[in-house]
């Protein structure tokens, strides 16, 4: 087995790796290839690529993402092997926490590697458009004067310094501003559409804004207020995934996440 960087010519081969319900892998790996803080790799046996995955590095934390073994090579230890290689590539003196989101297939593998369960993500969806929601006038387009407040709020809730990722998506950002204070924000183009808020009022209003154009939501199961709002708007839970970590435990606020980014970034 050898580990090599995953590069642009490899993108045409990703279709055969796609698990059901994951969607197109090409955009996410193209993004990782082009981003300075992502390091996508492939595992090869001879000339055959049998597994793929990536690390995503923030200032002092890291994520493992999109770890997939080719269907023809599963249950042979390759998932564990590429995950171990990704972990070993991270300088844990700098990036003291490594996190990931585990599917049912990956959970036993990550558990054996020492990852600890941190929270359960509830995945909900609706079968039809959601209309007629009254939207708050406190939801406004992003303005530069609010940037530091927004970044401070993200650190307060996530316990991670991920401003490089956040700042790539400000063009479509919406803020919940109360008396000139940012109490929440929604990044429509970041993954599944991140919603972070410091209270239920801001979070709930941003959820309603997002539901105008989205039939699904993914968020920590501890955020019972948000889940109740979604259920009352005819979304139903259809599966779960598990957020796990190794290294330093961070005191992030699961009740402040009203929609997560994605399986790649929590």
SELUMLO-752262 format. One record per residue (C-alpha): y, z, x; chain; residue in one letter. Coordinates in Angstrom, 2 decimals, decimal comma, always signed. Each point is the difference from the previous one (the first is absolute). Layout:
N
{pt {Y; Z; X}; 'A'; 'A'}
...
//
This chain:
266
{pt {+0,00; +0,00; +0,00}; 'A'; 'X'}
{pt {+3,53; -0,68; +1,14}; 'A'; 'X'}
{pt {+3,39; +0,83; -1,51}; 'A'; 'X'}
{pt {+2,76; -2,61; +0,15}; 'A'; 'X'}
{pt {+3,44; -0,35; -1,60}; 'A'; 'X'}
{pt {-0,08; -1,76; -3,36}; 'A'; 'X'}
{pt {+2,29; -3,02; +0,23}; 'A'; 'X'}
{pt {+1,47; -2,73; -2,19}; 'A'; 'X'}
{pt {-2,99; -2,42; +0,35}; 'A'; 'X'}
{pt {-2,28; +2,74; -1,36}; 'A'; 'X'}
{pt {+1,81; +0,09; -3,35}; 'A'; 'X'}
{pt {-1,88; -3,03; -1,35}; 'A'; 'X'}
{pt {-3,28; +1,96; +0,26}; 'A'; 'X'}
{pt {+1,09; +3,09; -1,94}; 'A'; 'X'}
{pt {-1,04; -1,26; -3,43}; 'A'; 'X'}
{pt {-3,65; +0,74; +0,74}; 'A'; 'X'}
{pt {+0,89; +3,65; +0,74}; 'A'; 'X'}
{pt {+1,85; +0,71; -3,27}; 'A'; 'X'}
{pt {-1,54; +2,84; -2,06}; 'A'; 'X'}
{pt {+0,30; -0,26; -3,81}; 'A'; 'X'}
{pt {+3,39; +1,18; -1,34}; 'A'; 'X'}
{pt {+1,67; -0,03; +3,43}; 'A'; 'X'}
{pt {+1,82; -3,26; -0,53}; 'A'; 'X'}
{pt {+1,01; -2,47; +2,69}; 'A'; 'X'}
{pt {-0,37; +1,48; +3,49}; 'A'; 'X'}
{pt {+2,08; -2,68; +1,71}; 'A'; 'X'}
{pt {+3,50; +1,33; -0,86}; 'A'; 'X'}
{pt {-0,78; +3,55; +1,10}; 'A'; 'X'}
{pt {-1,55; -1,05; +3,32}; 'A'; 'X'}
{pt {+2,74; -2,59; +0,59}; 'A'; 'X'}
{pt {+2,52; +2,84; -0,43}; 'A'; 'X'}
{pt {-1,97; +2,18; +2,43}; 'A'; 'X'}
{pt {-0,18; -2,77; +2,61}; 'A'; 'X'}
{pt {+3,77; -0,51; -0,20}; 'A'; 'X'}
{pt {+0,97; +3,70; +0,02}; 'A'; 'X'}
{pt {+0,60; +1,82; +3,28}; 'A'; 'X'}
{pt {-1,37; +3,29; -1,39}; 'A'; 'X'}
{pt {-3,31; -1,45; -1,27}; 'A'; 'X'}
{pt {-3,00; -0,87; +2,18}; 'A'; 'X'}
{pt {-2,66; -1,98; -1,90}; 'A'; 'X'}
{pt {-3,35; -0,57; +1,69}; 'A'; 'X'}
{pt {-3,32; -1,75; -0,53}; 'A'; 'X'}
{pt {-3,45; +1,09; +1,12}; 'A'; 'X'}
{pt {-2,25; -2,77; +1,26}; 'A'; 'X'}
{pt {-3,68; -0,31; +0,81}; 'A'; 'X'}
{pt {-0,33; -3,13; +2,08}; 'A'; 'X'}
{pt {+2,31; -2,54; -1,62}; 'A'; 'X'}
{pt {-0,24; +1,53; -3,48}; 'A'; 'X'}
{pt {+2,73; +2,26; -1,43}; 'A'; 'X'}
{pt {-1,81; +2,74; -1,90}; 'A'; 'X'}
{pt {+2,76; +2,54; -0,74}; 'A'; 'X'}
{pt {+3,79; +0,23; -0,19}; 'A'; 'X'}
{pt {+2,62; +2,75; -0,28}; 'A'; 'X'}
{pt {+3,40; +1,12; +1,18}; 'A'; 'X'}
{pt {+2,00; +2,99; +1,18}; 'A'; 'X'}
{pt {+3,53; +0,61; -1,28}; 'A'; 'X'}
{pt {+2,16; +2,24; +2,17}; 'A'; 'X'}
{pt {+2,99; +2,03; -1,14}; 'A'; 'X'}
{pt {+2,06; +2,27; +2,25}; 'A'; 'X'}
{pt {-2,54; +2,81; +0,22}; 'A'; 'X'}
{pt {-2,71; -0,95; -2,50}; 'A'; 'X'}
{pt {-2,38; -2,90; -0,52}; 'A'; 'X'}
{pt {-2,08; -1,70; -2,67}; 'A'; 'X'}
{pt {-3,23; -1,95; +0,13}; 'A'; 'X'}
{pt {-0,14; -2,82; -2,51}; 'A'; 'X'}
{pt {-1,99; -2,95; -1,32}; 'A'; 'X'}
{pt {-3,20; +0,98; +1,79}; 'A'; 'X'}
{pt {-2,53; -2,52; -1,31}; 'A'; 'X'}
{pt {-3,48; -1,00; +1,18}; 'A'; 'X'}
{pt {-1,24; -3,49; -0,83}; 'A'; 'X'}
{pt {-2,44; +0,18; -2,97}; 'A'; 'X'}
{pt {-2,81; -1,39; +2,15}; 'A'; 'X'}
{pt {+0,32; +2,86; +2,51}; 'A'; 'X'}
{pt {+0,45; +3,13; -2,10}; 'A'; 'X'}
{pt {-2,13; +3,14; +0,35}; 'A'; 'X'}
{pt {-0,55; -0,68; +3,69}; 'A'; 'X'}
{pt {+2,52; +2,46; +1,45}; 'A'; 'X'}
{pt {+2,77; -2,52; +0,59}; 'A'; 'X'}
{pt {+2,44; +1,73; -2,37}; 'A'; 'X'}
{pt {-0,36; +3,24; +1,92}; 'A'; 'X'}
{pt {+0,27; -1,84; +3,32}; 'A'; 'X'}
{pt {+3,24; -1,85; -0,77}; 'A'; 'X'}
{pt {+1,54; +3,13; -1,52}; 'A'; 'X'}
{pt {-0,81; +1,95; +3,15}; 'A'; 'X'}
{pt {+1,56; -2,77; +2,12}; 'A'; 'X'}
{pt {+3,18; +0,09; -2,10}; 'A'; 'X'}
{pt {+0,22; +3,79; +0,31}; 'A'; 'X'}
{pt {-0,51; -0,17; +3,77}; 'A'; 'X'}
{pt {+2,82; -2,56; +0,32}; 'A'; 'X'}
{pt {+2,54; +2,53; -1,33}; 'A'; 'X'}
{pt {+1,78; +2,42; +2,34}; 'A'; 'X'}
{pt {-0,47; +3,24; -1,93}; 'A'; 'X'}
{pt {+2,45; +1,80; +2,28}; 'A'; 'X'}
{pt {+2,66; -2,13; -1,71}; 'A'; 'X'}
{pt {-1,57; -0,81; -3,35}; 'A'; 'X'}
{pt {-1,41; +3,40; -0,89}; 'A'; 'X'}
{pt {-1,28; -0,91; -3,48}; 'A'; 'X'}
{pt {-2,18; -2,99; -0,90}; 'A'; 'X'}
{pt {-0,37; -0,76; -3,71}; 'A'; 'X'}
{pt {-1,82; -2,53; -2,15}; 'A'; 'X'}
{pt {-0,90; -0,73; -3,61}; 'A'; 'X'}
{pt {-3,75; -0,11; -0,56}; 'A'; 'X'}
{pt {-1,87; -2,04; -2,58}; 'A'; 'X'}
{pt {-3,37; +1,20; -1,27}; 'A'; 'X'}
{pt {-1,64; -2,27; +2,59}; 'A'; 'X'}
{pt {+2,01; +1,36; +2,92}; 'A'; 'X'}
{pt {+0,13; +3,69; -0,93}; 'A'; 'X'}
{pt {-3,41; +1,00; +1,50}; 'A'; 'X'}
{pt {+0,84; -1,81; +3,25}; 'A'; 'X'}
{pt {+3,37; +1,71; +0,43}; 'A'; 'X'}
{pt {-1,45; +3,36; -0,98}; 'A'; 'X'}
{pt {-2,55; -0,27; +2,83}; 'A'; 'X'}
{pt {+2,80; -0,82; +2,44}; 'A'; 'X'}
{pt {+1,77; +3,27; -0,83}; 'A'; 'X'}
{pt {+2,62; -1,14; -2,50}; 'A'; 'X'}
{pt {+0,91; +2,67; -2,55}; 'A'; 'X'}
{pt {+0,73; -0,61; -3,65}; 'A'; 'X'}
{pt {+3,68; +0,51; -0,77}; 'A'; 'X'}
{pt {+0,51; -1,30; -3,54}; 'A'; 'X'}
{pt {-1,46; -2,25; -2,67}; 'A'; 'X'}
{pt {+2,00; -3,04; -1,05}; 'A'; 'X'}
{pt {-0,22; -0,92; -3,69}; 'A'; 'X'}
{pt {+0,02; -3,76; -0,66}; 'A'; 'X'}
{pt {+1,26; -0,88; -3,49}; 'A'; 'X'}
{pt {+0,69; -3,27; -1,80}; 'A'; 'X'}
{pt {+1,00; -1,45; -3,34}; 'A'; 'X'}
{pt {-1,40; -3,10; -1,67}; 'A'; 'X'}
{pt {+3,35; -1,16; -1,35}; 'A'; 'X'}
{pt {+3,75; -0,11; +0,57}; 'A'; 'X'}
{pt {+1,91; +3,26; -0,29}; 'A'; 'X'}
{pt {+3,27; -0,54; -1,81}; 'A'; 'X'}
{pt {+2,68; +1,92; -1,84}; 'A'; 'X'}
{pt {+0,55; +2,67; +2,64}; 'A'; 'X'}
{pt {+3,52; +1,40; +0,18}; 'A'; 'X'}
{pt {+1,21; -0,18; +3,59}; 'A'; 'X'}
{pt {+2,30; +2,52; +1,61}; 'A'; 'X'}
{pt {+3,49; -1,03; +1,06}; 'A'; 'X'}
{pt {-0,45; +2,23; +3,03}; 'A'; 'X'}
{pt {-2,29; -2,65; +1,51}; 'A'; 'X'}
{pt {+2,22; -2,17; +2,21}; 'A'; 'X'}
{pt {-0,43; -2,63; +2,73}; 'A'; 'X'}
{pt {-0,20; +1,21; +3,60}; 'A'; 'X'}
{pt {+3,28; +0,56; +1,84}; 'A'; 'X'}
{pt {+0,23; +0,58; +3,74}; 'A'; 'X'}
{pt {+1,91; +3,25; -0,51}; 'A'; 'X'}
{pt {-3,17; +1,51; -1,49}; 'A'; 'X'}
{pt {-2,36; -1,03; +2,81}; 'A'; 'X'}
{pt {-0,13; +3,31; +1,85}; 'A'; 'X'}
{pt {-0,52; +1,97; -3,20}; 'A'; 'X'}
{pt {-2,84; -2,33; -0,91}; 'A'; 'X'}
{pt {-1,68; +0,27; +3,42}; 'A'; 'X'}
{pt {+0,37; +3,79; -0,02}; 'A'; 'X'}
{pt {-1,64; +0,14; -3,41}; 'A'; 'X'}
{pt {-2,88; -2,16; +1,20}; 'A'; 'X'}
{pt {-0,64; +2,33; +2,95}; 'A'; 'X'}
{pt {+0,25; +3,05; -2,26}; 'A'; 'X'}
{pt {-2,68; -1,38; -2,35}; 'A'; 'X'}
{pt {-2,29; -1,91; +2,39}; 'A'; 'X'}
{pt {+0,36; +2,19; +3,13}; 'A'; 'X'}
{pt {-0,03; -3,27; +1,97}; 'A'; 'X'}
{pt {+2,73; -1,92; +1,81}; 'A'; 'X'}
{pt {-0,61; -3,52; -1,30}; 'A'; 'X'}
{pt {+3,52; -1,38; -0,17}; 'A'; 'X'}
{pt {-0,96; -3,26; +1,75}; 'A'; 'X'}
{pt {-2,26; -0,81; -2,94}; 'A'; 'X'}
{pt {+2,38; +1,26; -2,68}; 'A'; 'X'}
{pt {+3,04; -1,83; +1,33}; 'A'; 'X'}
{pt {-1,72; -3,39; -0,24}; 'A'; 'X'}
{pt {+0,12; +0,28; -3,80}; 'A'; 'X'}
{pt {+3,54; +1,05; -0,85}; 'A'; 'X'}
{pt {+1,02; -3,31; -1,63}; 'A'; 'X'}
{pt {-1,93; +0,78; -3,18}; 'A'; 'X'}
{pt {+0,34; +3,79; +0,22}; 'A'; 'X'}
{pt {+1,10; +2,01; -3,02}; 'A'; 'X'}
{pt {+1,37; +3,53; +0,26}; 'A'; 'X'}
{pt {+0,17; +2,82; -2,50}; 'A'; 'X'}
{pt {+3,43; +1,51; +0,72}; 'A'; 'X'}
{pt {+1,23; +3,14; -1,72}; 'A'; 'X'}
{pt {+3,55; +1,11; +0,82}; 'A'; 'X'}
{pt {+0,02; -2,10; +3,16}; 'A'; 'X'}
{pt {-3,29; +1,51; +1,17}; 'A'; 'X'}
{pt {-3,19; -2,03; +0,50}; 'A'; 'X'}
{pt {-2,79; +1,73; -1,91}; 'A'; 'X'}
{pt {-2,49; -2,87; +0,14}; 'A'; 'X'}
{pt {-0,57; -3,60; +1,03}; 'A'; 'X'}
{pt {-2,22; -2,97; -0,83}; 'A'; 'X'}
{pt {-0,93; -2,68; +2,54}; 'A'; 'X'}
{pt {-1,37; -2,83; -2,13}; 'A'; 'X'}
{pt {-1,06; -2,20; +2,91}; 'A'; 'X'}
{pt {-1,70; +2,68; +2,12}; 'A'; 'X'}
{pt {-3,71; -0,17; -0,73}; 'A'; 'X'}
{pt {-0,74; +0,98; -3,59}; 'A'; 'X'}
{pt {+3,61; +1,12; -0,48}; 'A'; 'X'}
{pt {+0,73; +3,40; +1,53}; 'A'; 'X'}
{pt {+1,70; +2,58; -2,22}; 'A'; 'X'}
{pt {+1,14; +3,24; +1,65}; 'A'; 'X'}
{pt {+1,94; +2,66; -1,89}; 'A'; 'X'}
{pt {+0,90; +3,64; +0,44}; 'A'; 'X'}
{pt {-0,29; +0,89; -3,69}; 'A'; 'X'}
{pt {-1,78; -1,16; -3,15}; 'A'; 'X'}
{pt {+3,12; -1,36; -1,66}; 'A'; 'X'}
{pt {+0,74; -2,45; +2,81}; 'A'; 'X'}
{pt {-3,66; -0,87; +0,48}; 'A'; 'X'}
{pt {-0,65; -0,60; -3,68}; 'A'; 'X'}
{pt {+3,05; -2,23; -0,41}; 'A'; 'X'}
{pt {-1,01; -2,09; +3,01}; 'A'; 'X'}
{pt {-3,55; -0,31; -1,36}; 'A'; 'X'}
{pt {+1,41; -1,37; -3,27}; 'A'; 'X'}
{pt {+2,14; -2,47; +1,96}; 'A'; 'X'}
{pt {-3,05; -1,17; +1,97}; 'A'; 'X'}
{pt {-2,15; -0,37; -3,14}; 'A'; 'X'}
{pt {+2,28; -2,79; -1,21}; 'A'; 'X'}
{pt {-1,78; -2,36; +2,42}; 'A'; 'X'}
{pt {-3,25; +1,74; +0,96}; 'A'; 'X'}
{pt {-3,16; +0,82; -1,94}; 'A'; 'X'}
{pt {-1,52; +2,36; +2,55}; 'A'; 'X'}
{pt {+0,80; +3,17; +1,95}; 'A'; 'X'}
{pt {-1,60; +1,97; +2,85}; 'A'; 'X'}
{pt {+1,05; +3,55; +0,78}; 'A'; 'X'}
{pt {-1,32; +3,42; +1,05}; 'A'; 'X'}
{pt {-2,00; +1,74; -2,71}; 'A'; 'X'}
{pt {+2,11; +3,16; +0,51}; 'A'; 'X'}
{pt {+3,00; -1,76; -1,54}; 'A'; 'X'}
{pt {-1,06; +0,87; -3,52}; 'A'; 'X'}
{pt {+3,45; -0,61; -1,53}; 'A'; 'X'}
{pt {+0,03; -3,60; +1,23}; 'A'; 'X'}
{pt {-3,59; -0,62; -1,09}; 'A'; 'X'}
{pt {+0,76; +1,36; -3,48}; 'A'; 'X'}
{pt {+2,97; -2,36; -0,28}; 'A'; 'X'}
{pt {-2,15; -2,96; +1,04}; 'A'; 'X'}
{pt {-2,80; +0,92; -2,44}; 'A'; 'X'}
{pt {+2,56; +0,32; -2,80}; 'A'; 'X'}
{pt {+1,00; -3,59; +0,80}; 'A'; 'X'}
{pt {-3,59; -1,22; -0,40}; 'A'; 'X'}
{pt {-1,10; -0,03; +3,63}; 'A'; 'X'}
{pt {-3,55; +1,20; +0,56}; 'A'; 'X'}
{pt {-1,70; +1,20; +3,16}; 'A'; 'X'}
{pt {-2,68; -2,41; +1,18}; 'A'; 'X'}
{pt {-0,87; +1,28; +3,46}; 'A'; 'X'}
{pt {+0,96; +2,37; +2,81}; 'A'; 'X'}
{pt {+0,37; -0,12; +3,76}; 'A'; 'X'}
{pt {+0,26; +2,80; +2,54}; 'A'; 'X'}
{pt {+2,76; +0,70; +2,48}; 'A'; 'X'}
{pt {-1,48; +1,49; +3,19}; 'A'; 'X'}
{pt {+1,29; +1,08; +3,41}; 'A'; 'X'}
{pt {-0,93; +1,26; +3,44}; 'A'; 'X'}
{pt {+2,23; +1,93; +2,37}; 'A'; 'X'}
{pt {+3,06; +1,97; -1,03}; 'A'; 'X'}
{pt {+0,26; +0,81; -3,71}; 'A'; 'X'}
{pt {+3,42; -0,97; -1,33}; 'A'; 'X'}
{pt {+1,71; +1,88; -2,79}; 'A'; 'X'}
{pt {+0,83; -3,06; -2,09}; 'A'; 'X'}
{pt {+0,74; +0,28; -3,73}; 'A'; 'X'}
{pt {-2,54; -1,85; -2,11}; 'A'; 'X'}
{pt {+2,01; +0,90; -3,11}; 'A'; 'X'}
{pt {+2,93; -1,99; +1,41}; 'A'; 'X'}
{pt {-1,92; -3,29; +0,08}; 'A'; 'X'}
{pt {+0,34; -1,79; -3,35}; 'A'; 'X'}
{pt {-1,59; -3,21; +1,28}; 'A'; 'X'}
{pt {-1,53; -0,37; +3,44}; 'A'; 'X'}
{pt {+0,60; -2,84; +2,45}; 'A'; 'X'}
{pt {-3,58; -1,23; +0,41}; 'A'; 'X'}
{pt {-3,31; +0,91; +1,56}; 'A'; 'X'}
{pt {+1,60; -0,84; +3,31}; 'A'; 'X'}
{pt {+2,80; +2,55; -0,06}; 'A'; 'X'}
{pt {-0,62; +2,55; -2,73}; 'A'; 'X'}
//
